[in-house]
Amino acid sequence: MPELRKDPIVGRWVIIATERAKRTVMPKLEPRTFPSGTLCPFCEGQEDKTPHEILAYRDRHSQPDKPGWRVRVVPNKFPALQIEGNLNKRGEGIYDKMNGIGAHEVIIECPFHEVSMTGLTEDNIREVLWAYRDRLVDLKKDQRLVYGMVFKNVGALAGASLEHTHSQLIVTPIVPINVSEEMQGAADFFNYRGRCIYCDMIHQELATEKRIVLDTPNFVAFCPFASRFPFETWIVPKLHNSHYENIQKMEIDELGTVLKTVLLKLETALDKPPYNYIIHTAPFDTQSLPHYHWHMEIIPRLTRVAGFEWGTGFYINPVPPEQAAEFLRETEVDPSAVPPRP
Amino acid sequence: MPELRKDPIVGRWVIIATERAKRTVMPKLEPRTFPSGTLCPFCEGQEDKTPHEILAYRDRHSQPDKPGWRVRVVPNKFPALQIEGNLNKRGEGIYDKMNGIGAHEVIIECPFHEVSMTGLTEDNIREVLWAYRDRLVDLKKDQRLVYGMVFKNVGALAGASLEHTHSQLIVTPIVPINVSEEMQGAADFFNYRGRCIYCDMIHQELATEKRIVLDTPNFVAFCPFASRFPFETWIVPKLHNSHYENIQKMEIDELGTVLKTVLLKLETALDKPPYNYIIHTAPFDTQSLPHYHWHMEIIPRLTRVAGFEWGTGFYINPVPPEQAAEFLRETEVDPSAVPPRP
C-alpha cells in the first residue's frame, strides 16, 4: 500500500510508492529505452498487456479490452496511489501520514503507435479532452478523493516511460500544496480587487499583445509574464470557469484545435522538445469559484532544474517570455495536417 | 540587466536572465560536455579565464588571480543576478518587477582538476565551508540584499556545466518563496508548541534511529520522514542556530568530516549519482531565530521530476527513507582517504 507522508515544516505531502520502484531499475538512473511497434502495451491488439479498461470510446460492436477503441483509459500498472482501502490517517511522533488512497489512470490517446499528440486529428484530440472530463466527473463521486490532476509527460527527459501518446490522471485524497497556494493567491487577489486574476491577465495580455501566442474566440495562449521556463505557455479559456469538468462542448471543439496548434508550434520551433502539460483546475469539494479559473500550463523541458531552484523556488529563465511568444506566434503550422496511416 | 518578475498568483519570483542564455546553445538542450584537464577555467594556472577573484585562501607570498590558492571565490561569468545598480521596483499593469540585483559567485574548491568534493582532504573541505561563511558575512553588509543561498550542482543531470568541483552562492534582494514558506512553517510550529521543529526532529530521529545515516557529537544526518527523492539526506547541526554564518569553529571542523562521509556514502551506494546540495539558512535581515535551524539538504538526482510533481508539489518517491537510510548507514567509507595527486 503506498503511503502519504506530510513534511512537518512546509506541509508538503509525499507519496512513498514502493510499487513504482518496480517500474525502473533503482537506484541507478538509466536512459530510458522505449518499447516500440508490436511490443507497445498501448497499441491496439495489446489490450491484455494493461489492467482492465475503465473507459473507452469504442466502435459500436466492439468488446471491452479488445480492439475497436479510439481512446482508452486504464489504471496505471505501477500506480502511485491505489483506489482500494481507507485513508487511516495517523501520526508518528511529530509526523503525519495516511494510506495512499487515490487513483492513477492512463489515458491512451489513440490505438495506433503515434508518439506525438500532434500526430492525431483534431477530432481525436477532442475525444481525449472528453475522456479527461468524463474521468474527473466519475472520480469526483468518491468522497475520499478531493483533487484530480490531468497531466502529460512527453519524452524521457520529461518523465515519460512509454512513447505511445498518452496522458495521466492522478486523483488525491488531499489538495496538493501547489494547488492550495495557487487557489489562495487567486482568492487574495479576488478579495482585494473583486475580480478574477486570470480574467485580468487575459485582459492585460490581449491589450499588450506582446506575450500572446494564439488568440481564438474562446481561448488565449500566452507565455506568462513570470515564466519559470523558456517557452512556458499557458492556454486559458476566456469564459470564466473554475472547474475543467464544467467545460462547454463548444469549448472542447475549439480546444482540440488550439491545443494541437500550440503543441505544433512548440514542436516546430524547438525541434520536438520533451515537455509536460498540466491542467490546473479547482478541487472536487468546491462549487464554482469566482476567483479561480482552470487553465493548461505547458512546460518544455529545455533547461535542467538545479540546486538553486530546488532550494528557493526562484527560477532562472534565460529566455524572456516576450521573445518566446514572438517566436511561437510567428511559427506557422497547420493543425488540420495528420501523418498518413498505413 | 537581469530582471526579477513576480508571479502575480503565487508570489513566486523568477529571474529573467538573458546573460545566462549565452552559456548554452538555446533553445535546444544538448547533453553537456565538460572541458577537462588544461582547458578547465577553474584549474590553477587558468586564473585569467575567470572574472577577478573576490576571496581566496592563498599561500603567503602568492598574488591575487595567480596560482598559489587553495580555495578561490570568483563572480559567475554568466550571472543570474548582478551586483551593480539599484532595484528600481516597478509595476506593469497587474504585474510587478524589479532589476536583477544580487550576487552570483562560484566557490572553486581546489586548484587541481578534481571532479568530486570527496576527492578533497577533510581540511580542504573545511576551508570550503569557511569560504561559504566568509562570503555570507561579507554580502550581508549590502542593505539591498536579504538572502544568500549556498548550493552545489554535481553532474550535468543536476545542472552543473563544469566538472571541476565547485559550489555556488546566489544572493537575492527578496526572500525566496520556498524559504519564506519553510520559515513560516517552522514559526507556526514554534508558536504552537514553543519548540524548534528541527530540534524536535533531531530528537525523534535519534530516538527511533531508523532514518539515521550518521550520528556525531555535533551533527546528525538522516533521510527525512517525508523525503521527496530517493536517498534524500539532511545534515542538521545539533546545536540550535538559525544562521549558517554563525557556525562555531568546532562545528566546521566536524562538518568537514561529516559532509565528506555522507557524500562518500551516497557516491558508494549509488555509484556516483548526480546530486545537489543546498544550505538552508535564515535571511540576512533576521536576528538569531528560536524557531529556525540551518541545515544542509542533499538530493541525489536519480528520478526525473515529471508533470505531476510540477503541477502539485506532491512528490512520488519510490524508495522509503527507512530503506535508504539503512543502506547508507551500512555503507562503509573512509573519509580520511584521498586519491593520489601527481
Interface residues (C-beta under 8 A of the other chain):
Chain A: E3 R5 K6 D7 P8 I9 V10 G11 R12 W13 V14 I15 I16 A17 T18 E19 R20 A21 R23 T24 M26 P27 K28 L29 A80 E92 G93 I94 Y95 Y147 M149 F151 K152 N153 A156 L157 A158 G159 A160 Q168 I170 T172 P176 I177 N178 V179 E181 E182 G185 A186 F189 I197 D200 M201 Q204 T208 P224 F225 A226 S227 R228 P230 F231 A269 L270 D271 P273 N276 Y277 I278 H280 E297 I299 P300 R301 L302 T303 R304 V305 A306 G307 F308 W310 G311 T312 G313 F314 Y315 I316 N317 P318 V319 P320 P321
Chain B: E3 R5 K6 D7 P8 I9 V10 G11 R12 W13 V14 I15 I16 A17 T18 E19 R20 A21 R23 T24 M26 P27 K28 L29 A80 E92 G93 I94 Y95 Y147 M149 F151 K152 N153 A156 L157 A158 G159 A160 Q168 I170 T172 P176 I177 N178 V179 E181 E182 G185 A186 F189 I197 D200 M201 Q204 T208 P224 F225 A226 S227 R228 P230 F231 A269 L270 D271 P273 N276 Y277 I278 H280 E297 I299 P300 R301 L302 T303 R304 V305 A306 G307 F308 W310 G311 T312 G313 F314 Y315 I316 N317 P318 V319 P320 P321
